[in-house]
Amino acid sequence: MKPTFYEYIRRFVDYDANDPMSRLANAVHKDQGFPKQSKDFDELSTYLENSTDYTKLLVIFDDAWHNYTYE
C-alpha cells in the first residue's frame, strides 16, 4: 500500500540540512494542520497554496510530488 504524502516526505526531515526536500519536510513536519492522511495532489496543493508558510516551497512540493508518485 502506498504511503501518504506525509509519510513519504517525513523521510527527508533533517533540521540540520538545508537542501530543498529537507526544508519542505521540516515545514510539513512542524505543521499541525497539514493533511497527513492525504494522497491527493489537489488537496495538498490547495492547502500549501493557501498557507503563507509554504510560499517559497511550492516549487519544491511539485518536485517532491513527482518523486512521490513515481516511487
Secondary structure, DSSP 8 states (H G I E B T S, - for coil): ----HHHHHGGG--TT--SHHHHHHHHHHH-TTS-TT---HHHHHHHHHT-GGGGGGHHHHHHHHHHHHT-
